Amino acid sequence: MKTQRNEISFKGQSIYVGIDVHLKSWSVAVLSQTSVMKKFRMDPNPEGLKTYLSNNFPEADYYSVYEAGFCGFWIHDRLTSLGINNIVVNPADVPTTGGERLRKTDAVDSVKLARSLRANELKGIYTPDVASLEIRSLIRLKNSITKDMTRQKNRIKSTLRYLGVEIPKEYTEPFSNWSKRFILWLREVQMNTSSGRDALNLQIEQFEALRKQKLMMTRKLRALGRSDRFKDDLDLIMSVPGIGMTTGMALLAEICDVRRFTDGAHLAAYIGMTPMCHSSGENDGTGDITLRKNAIMRCNLVEAAWVAIRQDAAMNLFYTECCRRMVASKAIVKVARKLVNRIYYVLKRRKKYVNNVVS
């Protein structure tokens, strides 16, 4: 007598999973090759997702996707280790219909991700290893401390203006403000009440604490630059005019592996050094620099470009020619774009850059 078989197998079939990631929960959509199988919410647990897929769709090939964001790449690493073929995508690259823009929910987003994954419309972004992410976090922390220092300086100056205290001219000249003499002057500023003095002292102490943190971070970056991981690449990238130790380490941490870029234009697009365009018919509309960018790299490169035009004669000549056709703020971006090509060249060819000579 034949008995009913309770075992099922999805061997040879593909299951597509779209995950809309949030801090306290995930919205998950599971699609087969022909239909939507399940939509549900769950705790943020990769192991729980793998258990659900194994129990309901045993022996299938699992593919999943989620959008890059606050959660980083730990979810990707865990899902991959569990045997799920996962990719992480840029949210701006996910195809979205007009209806999905008008009716945006977590369930709609998860189905959209799974559907696009099934249609092979998504391209995963580069996912650095854990060591690269930790090094990157150290360098980004230094940038955050630098911004906090600038904010604290502005707070102190704002307090002085609010109380009618004028800063002596000798401390307003370039490279003379925020020196030890200036800090000593701040501590000796006469206030009418102890409250005013206490407020200013607390602001000064906060600034000095931030400056000590930045000094500590700089020392750690120098030590990291002398390590086997970065020493050779840092020597190469610092041969490019305008690139110093701090900028070089910031660029290397963001690039990770230059071999993932096919050419200098690909690297420039990743940084955000390409123009926007909107052309149709006979209208050729080329706009300003793209809004899509790696903010840290682009900021560092523009700052490096201002130094490069003083160190490299050919760069200075190019900048001067650009200034005849556009304002200086746009001309320096073009110089920064040239720096991208030089950075790609030295890292790819493993040769130091030699400054050009104008005859």
N, C-alpha and C positions, 0 to 999 in steps of 0.2 A: 504494500500500500504506500503510495507516494504521500509525502508530508510537505506542508508549505514551507518554503525557504524564507527565513526572516533576514538573511544577510543580503545586503546590497553592495554594489561596487560601482564607483564612478571612474574606474581605471580608464585612462585614455582621454578623459574629459577635462576641461579647464573650468575652474571656478574663479570668478573675478570679485574682488572685495574692495569697496570704496570706504575709506574711513575719514570721517570729519572729526578731527581731534580737538578736544577741549580739556581743560585742566581736570575736571572731576568726572567726565564721562566721554564716551565715544559714541557717535552715531554711525552705524554700520549698515551697508547695503551689500547683499550677496547676490550676484548674478551668475546664471549659467550661460551657455553659449546662445540660448534662445529666449530666456525670460528672466524676470526678477524673482528670485527664490525667497528672499527674506529681508526685512528691514527691522532693525531693533537698536536699542541703546544698551550699553554695557559699561562696566567699570574700565578704566584705562589699564588693561592687562593683556599684553601680547600672548601670554600663555593661555589665558582664558579663551581668546579668539582662536588659537590653534586647536584647543580642545573641542570647541564648538564645530569647527570645520571638519575635524577628524571624525566626530561622532555622526554628523549629518551628511557629509559628503566624503566618505572614506575612499582612500587611494586616488583621489583626484589630484590634478596639478593646480596648486593654489597660487594666485597672483593678487597682489594687493597694492594700494597706492594711498598716500595721504599728502597733504600740502605742507610745504616747509613753513615753519613759524616758530613760536616760542618754545616748542618742545624739543627742538634740535633734531638729532639723528639717533638717539638711543632707541627709539621705537623701531627704526629701520634695522639697526644692528640686532635687536632681539628677534624681530620677525624673520630676518634672514637666517639667523642661527637655528630657528625652529623649522626651517625648510620651506618657508613661504617666500616666493619670488616677489620682493617688494621694491618699489621705487618711490622716491620723493620728488614732487614736482613743484615748480614755481606757480603760485596761485594765479598769476596773470596769464599763464600758458594754458589754462584749462578752458576748453571750448564751452561757451555759455550761450544759451538761447535767450531770446527776448523775454519769454515767459519765465525763465529761471531768474532773470534779473528782477522781474516784478514780484515774484513770489519766492523769496529766498528763505529757506528753512534748513535746519541741519539734515533732515531726511532728504530734501531735494539735492543738497550739496553732495551727500554721500552717494546717491544714485548717479548723479552727474559724473562723479569721479570714476565709479565702477563702469559706467557705460562708455566713457572715453577710453578707459583702460582696455576694455574689450574690443573697441574699434581700432586699437593701436594708434590713437591720436595723441598720446602723451609721451613726452621724452623726459626721463629722469634727470635731475641735476646731479652734479658731482657730490659725493658724500665723503668727506675726509674721515680718516681714522681717528680714534679717540685721542691719541697723542697729539695730533695736529690740532684738534679742537681745543685741547687744554692749553697748548702754546698760544693759539689764537686768542683764547679768552684772557690770557695774561697781557698780551699786547693791547687788546681792546680796553682792558681795565686801565692801562696807562693813558690811553686817549681820553677816557672818561675822567680820570684825575686831572688831566690838563684842562679839560673844559670846566671842571669844578673850581680849579684855581682861578680861571678867568672870571667866573661868576663871583667868586669871593672878592677878587680885586674890585670888581664893579660895585659890589655891596659896600665895601669900605669907602670908595670914592663917593658913592651916593650918600652915605652917612655924613661925610665931611661937607658935601654941598648942602645937605639938608640943615646942618647946624651952622652953616655960614663960615666954615673953616676953609681958608684958601691954602692950596698947596704951593709951597715956594717954587719959583721958576726953576731953580737948580734941580728939582726932582721931577720936572715935567719934560726935560730934554730926553731924547731917545737914549736908551741903554743906561739911564741914571735912575729911573724909577724902580721901586721894589728892591733896591739894594739894602745892605745892612744899615747904612746911614739913614735911608728913608724909613725903614722899620723903626729905628731908634727915634727918629723925629715923630713918628706916629705915636709912640709910647709916651712922648713928652708933650703932646698936644694938650693945652689947658682946656678943661671942661668946667662948666659952672656947677655941676653936681657930680656926685659919685656915681650916679646911675649912668650918665653919659660916658664917664670914664670906663665903667665896667662893661658897657655895651661895646665900646671900641676895642677894649682889651680882648674880649671874647672873640671878636671878629678877627683880630690879629692872630690870636692863638690858633684859630681854625685854619687860617691861611698858612701859617708856619707848619701845621700838622700835614696839610696837603702837600706842601713843598718837600717835606721829609719823605712822604710816601712816594712822590715822583722821583726823588733821588734814589730811593731804594729800588724802585722799579727799573730805573735806568741802569743801575748796577747789575740787576738780575738779567736784563736784556743783553748787556755786554758779555756776561758770563755765558749766556745761552748762545751768543754769536760766536764764541770761541769753541763751542762744542762740535763734535764730528758731524752732527746733523746739518749744521748751518755754515761752518767755517768756509768751505770752498765756494758755496753759492753766494755768501755774503761778500767775499772778496771780489767775485765777478760783478755783482750788481752795484757795488760801491765804486767800481771803475767808471760807471755812467755818471756824467756830470750832474750835480745837484742831489745825488743820492748819498745820504750819510748812513751811519749805523742804525739809528732809530727808524728812519724811513725804510731802509733796506730790510730790516727785520719785519716791519709791518707788511711790506709787500710780499716777502717770502712766505709769511704765515698765511696770507690770504690766497696766494697762488698755489701753495702746497706742492704741486707737481706740474711743471711747465709743459710736460708732454701731453697733458690733456687738452692743450690748445693746438689747433692745427697750424695756425700762423699768427702773425702779429695782429691782424684784423680781428681774429677770434678773441684774442686777449683784450683788445681795445673794446670790443663789444661787451665783454664780461665786466670790465671796469666802468663802462659808461662813457666812453670817449668818442662815440659816433653820433652823427646828427640825426634828428628826426626828419621824416619826409612824408609828404602827402601829395602824390602826383596823380593826375588823371588827364587823359587826352593830351592836348598841347600844353597843359599847365604843369610845370615842374616846380613843386613846392618843397624846398629844402629848408627846414627850420633850425631851431637852436639845438644845443646838445641834448641828448636823450635824458628823459627823467628816470629811466631804468638804469640803475648803477650799483656799484659797490662803493658806498659813500666814503669809507675809510681810504681805499686805494685812490679814488679820484681826488680827494682832498689833498692827500700826501703828494700826488704827482703834480698837481697845480702849484703847490708850495715849492716842490723841487724844481719846477720849471723856472721860477723866478731866480733861483740860484744858478741854474744851468746857463742862463743867458749871460751871466757874469763870468762863468768859468770856461765856456766853449765859444770860440769866436764864430764858428759856423752857426751855432744856435742863436747867437746874438744877431747875426746877419739876417737869418730867417725871421726872427722876431721883428726886426726893424722893417723888413719888407712887408710883413703882415700888418704892421701898424699904419702903413700908408693906405690900407684898404679897409681897416676896421679899428674899433676901439681897442685899447690895450688889454682889457679884460677878456676879450675874445681872442686876441692874438696869442695870449699866454696859454690858452687852452690848446691852440694848434701846436705850440711848442711842447706841451705836455703829451700830446698825441705822438709826436716824434720820439719822446722819451720812451713811450710804450714799445715802439719798434726796437729801440736800442736794448731795452731790458729783455725783450724776448730773444733778441739775437745773442746776447752774451750768455743767457741761461741755456739756450738751445744748442749753440755751437761750442759752448765751454771755452770762450775766448774773451779776454778782457777788452773793454772798449778803449779806443785811442782817440783823444780829442782831435777834431778836424782843425786844419790850419788854413786860414784864408790868405791867399797870395795877393 
